[in-house]
Amino acid sequence: MSEVKRIATRVSYGQTLAELGAEHDDIFVLDADLAASTQTGIFKKVFPERHIDCGIAEANMMSMAAGIASTGKTVFASSFAMFAAGRAFEQVRNSIGYSKLNVKIGATHAGVSVGEDGASHQCIEDMALMRAIPGMVVISPADDIEARAAVRAAYEYEGPVYLRLGRLAVPIINDHEDYKFELGKGVVLREGKDITIIATGLCVKEAVEATEKLVADGVDVNLINIHTVKPIDEDLVVEAAKKTKKVVTVEEHTVIGGLGSAVCDVLCRKAPSQVLKIGIQDIFGESGPALELLKKYELDAEGIYKQVNAFLSE
C-alpha cells in the first residue's frame, strides 16, 4: 500500500498565493522576516515587486497591509499565528477590522503541532481573538485541497479574513470529485443519528479515524468538517444537534473561544444540547514532537475516541 500523501497547509498557502499572483496583478504579499517558514517566499521568487519583507515588526506589517489595501489592492499579510493574531492584535483590530479592509491574514504555525518551538510559539488562542473582531472571517482548513480552496475564497471575499494554517504535514482527505468549498458552509463527512462530531483543521483527519473506531463499535456517528469557524454554518449545526442530541467539538485550540464556543453560541440559542468540547483545556502547551503533543492533549484519534466514549456513557 502506498503511503498517504501529506502536505502542510502553510505550503498549500504559499503555492496558491503564487498561482493567484499570476492570475491577478492586484495582489501584494507581506511577511515579517519569515518568508521561508510561511512559504510566502514562493510568491516572492516569482513576483518580487509585489512582495514586501517588513522585518521582525508584525504590528508595523499589519499597518502597512492596511495602507496598501486602502488603495484598492488585495493584501496577504503573513507570519506565525502567535505574532499575526497575538503581537499585532491591536493593528489587526483597529487598522484592518474596524476599517473593513481587504486584508487576508495568513497565520501559519498555529496550535500545539508547532512542536518543539514550545508554549511561547504555540498559538492556541488565535481563533478566539479573531472571532471577537467584528466582521472578521475565520477559516481553519483541514488539508491541502481545502487550504488551496480557502486561499482562493479569501481572495474573492471582500473584507478581512484570517487563515489559520499549520506547520505539520497532514494527510489529504478531501481528494474526491464532489468536494466543494464554500465560505460559511460546513461539510458533512458522514451521516449518523447517535452523536455528532464537529471538527476543524488538522483535527478533522483525527476525527475521521476516531469515527471509524466508533462505528466499528456500533455507534452511528454524524461527522462534520467546519472549515469556516466564523461565520459558522448555523443551520447545519442546529440540524445535527436536533438529530443526535449530543455534540462533540474537536479543535487544536483552547476550548475557550474557538470552534467549541462558536458551536455552543449557536446551540444555546437555537437547539440546547449536551456539548463536549475537545481541545486544549485552559493550559499552555509545551515543547515536544508535534505528534506526541497531539497524543498528550488527546487530540489524536485514540484520544478523541476515548473522550467520545466517556461522553456517550454519561
Secondary structure, 3 states (H helix, E strand, C coil): CCCCCEECHHHHHHHHHHHHHHHCCCEEEEECCCHHHHCCHHHHHHCHHHEEECCCCHHHHHHHHHHHHCCCCEEEEEEEHHHHHHHCHHHHHHHHHCCCCCEEEEEECECHHHHHHCCCCCECCHHHHHHCCCCCEEECCCCHHHHHHHHHHHHHCCCCEEEECCCCCEECCCCCCCCCCCCCCCEEEECCCCEEEEECCCHHHHHHHHHHHHHHCCCCEEEEECCEEECCCHHHHHHHHHHHCEEEEEEEEECCCCHHHHHHHHHHHHCCCEEEEEEECCCCCCCCCHHHHHHHCCCCHHHHHHHHHHHHCC
